[in-house]
Amino acid sequence: MAFANISDIIATTIQSRSRKIADNVTKNNALLAVLNQRGNIRTISGGSSILEEISFAENGNAGFYSGYDTLPTSPADVISASEFTIKQLACPVIISGLEQLQNAGKEQFIDLMEARVAVAESTMSNKLAGSIYGDGTGSGGKEITGLNSAVSATPATGTYGGIDRATFAFWRNKVADVKDASATTGAGAITNSLNALWGSLVRGSDRPDLIVMDTVMWGNYMQELQAQQRFTNAEVGKSGFVTLKYMDADVVLDGGIGGFCPAKTAFMLNTKYISLRPHADRNMVALNPAKRYAVNQDSEIQILAWAGNMTCRGAQFQGRLTDTRA
């Protein structure tokens, strides 16, 4: 039997599915789903790093005046940028020559490759979703600079996005601990902690719009709400996530089986200032050349790849709530 079309079947199978992978990734993570809805998944086209412009101070030239008063015209250095390195993720899909011989007929090849690409798709989705909660140090510093860095448990120390948090207070997120509230309030400690944290993150119309919780925090919060009326959000809920409303922010469980949110933790996020920045040519696509052959093995390899990072341009609008109660 001739197998001249096997490589084409493998390539077209991956190409047809890879267009769907990026969308499936957003559906696998509540934060990414909201970022996608807000249009905050913004591709980059090149460059050695990813820059996010930041306005970190007011213009000192502004002020009231009368008549012919002289107006100040001093240069105002009020714009900077956070900088993020480009991280890469890949998953090779391999078929051996023996497997090609053992699977006769076009349909059998399609079934085999569909299954393997589906596994690669879910694997990459999980890797990316998990990395969203990392601090960029995983896999030897090759993973995404995620929420553990953007919304740090120790926001007055370390460098994030190339900016020293010990020096620049505007680049520090807020933190709170349910234990501090429970000492005086007992029941309703999580709600009271959310209230206090929320108040520290509001600036005019800027306020958090997403709260992600792990299983423990979610369960304890649900107990506090048992006697209260609860509201869900259809937009986030239709993506498959269980949601509640706190103020006008979506509260989402990102725990359960295979959840990646850190234990006893909730992230109170203003997603206006958070983006996922994939490279336009590496957003869950097959690498070129489409056909790769091992030089010392009877096998063919297709590589699905992603490159980019998660970025932030407003760390002071993000909050982290932990629960260190025994």
Secondary structure, 3 states (H helix, E strand, C coil): CCCCCHHHHHHHHHHHHHHHHHHHHHHCCHHHHHHHHHCCECCECCCCEEEEEEECCCCCCCCCCCCCCCCCCCCCCCEEEEEEECEEEEEEEEEEHHHHHHCCCHHHHHHHHHHHHHHHHHHHHHHHHHHCCCCCCHHHHCCCCCHHHHCCCCCCCCEECCEECCCCHHHCCEEEEHHHHHHHHCCCHHHHHHHHHHHHHCECCECCCEEEECHHHHHHHHHHHCCCCCCCCHHHHCCCCCEEEECCEEEEECCCCCCCCCCCEEEEECHHHEEEEEEEEEEEEECCCCCEECCCCCEEEEEEEEEEEEEECCHHHCEEEECCCC
